[in-house]
Amino acid sequence: MENQEYSVGLDIGTTKIVAIVGRRNAHGKIEVLGVGKAKSLGVHKGIVNNISQTINSIKAAVSEAQSSAGVPIHKVTVGIAGKHIRSLQHSDYIMREHPDKFITDDDIEALKDQVKKLVMLPGEEIIHVLPQEYKVDSEGEIQEPVGMHGKRLEANFHVVVGQMGSIRNIARCVREAGLEMEALTLEPLASSEAVLTKEEKEAGVAIVDIGGGTTDIAIFKDNIIRHTCVIPYGGGIITEDIKEGCSIIEKHAEQLKVKFGSAVPELEKDSTYVTIPGLHGRPDKEISLKTLAQIINARVEEILEMVNTELKAYGAFEQKKKLIAGIVLTGGGSNLKHLRQLANYTTGFDSRIGFANEYIANDKNQYLKGPEFATSIGLLMESLKIRDKKQHAEVQETIEEQSEVKTEVQTPKAEAVQESVQQTEIPQPEQTVKEQQSKKAAKLTFGQSLMEKVKKFFEEVE
């Protein structure tokens, strides 16, 4: 199997690193060939803070993915998050040289390249330039300008910016692991590809991806990305709170959160306890599930209040910008019991859990259904999109080359035909041929008569 036939998404998270290998089947759905998962060491709140440990974790995940897929992995599409991520709105335009010709993808790329030259704060770099709405000459609110005619091409952009150092560190880890980075994608954008429907993006929706170290938010309205941000708190800080509040080790705190944790204390009974084994001969410890839920609730409410702040910053509570589809919760943290009910109460929006296997064709055992795979599946989908675009561009290039070759071949033939026409004598009509023959005959008769006259002259002289 050639590398062009499949794509790879690599999610470098705070708690885990996941590599997913897949390809598109005949029906347009994604067929997963292999999955690799490794504990993430060296990443804190979405930011690489130990290069060698991160490289080893990437190698472990990729090696497992290669073994299960049975194919070599060379190129990967990587996700990025972290508290250093910020976004801004920007408008820009270009004046086209040939307004008589219609707008092409090249014009849009030229406009994007102009935006990429924006001067950022020291140490920052542009990650994404996402067009929102276009304006051609005096016509505004255009979603797709390709094929239109116009002199001035203008657009509003959602620009995603990150710290150059963090971006370089991720790129280095991927390179040192023996891989080539095909693209770098903001993680909430990748998650939205995997769990949101087109209808939700049209109606207005906020995806809230609760990961191990960060909570990533992306807001869509009218099928356009409107707002993105990263909150530097996730499931990891909830585990920390349980560890401190119950005076237990991190391993037991994580198990408690996953198996017995709840976001709403009122739904837990006072009389229900869980026993934690003591360390090295110490007595076992009993923990009330209501107490556990109270610890979890305090931190989850704080995270949801931060989400609420971002929704207000976008203007989600205004009538025109209202999110009709509400909130979609995804990421490993969304597995927490009763989280949806708490999100409904805190934000005032209806919410659902976003499962990641909607576009997966061969997930019969529901392994990839868990919302913790949303980002990695989204990155795989992004990688497949890049591959499709490249293939389309190559096909177009081949068609253009073939048409050029045909034109070159036809031109010399035409010239040769013209030359041969000029060189070849045109066949004479029947009448013309007869005239020529009579002229020839007349010429011969005149010559003969002259000779007769000369003979007679000499005979008379004699």
Protein Blocks (a to p, Z undefined) as FASTA:
>chain_A
ZZklpccdddddfkbccdddddddfkopacdfbdcddddehiaghiafbfklmmmmmmmm
mmmmmmmnopacfbdcdddedjkbccdddddddddfblmbccdfklmmmmmmmmmmpccd
ehiacfbdcdfbdcehjbghifblghpacfbdcdddddddddfklmmmmmmmmmmnopac
fbacdfklmmmmmmpcfklmmnopadddddfkbccddddeehiafbdcddfbdfklmmmm
mmmmnopafklmmmmmmmmgcfblklpcfklccddddeehiacddddfklmmmmmmmmmm
mmmmmmmmmmmmnopmbmklpcfklpadedjklmpghklmmmmmmnopacddddfklmpm
klmnommmpmklmmmmmmmmmmmmmmmmmmmmmmmmmmmmmmmmmmmmmmmmmmmmmmmm
mmpccdddfklmmmmmmmmmmmmmmmmmmmmmmmmmmmmmZZ
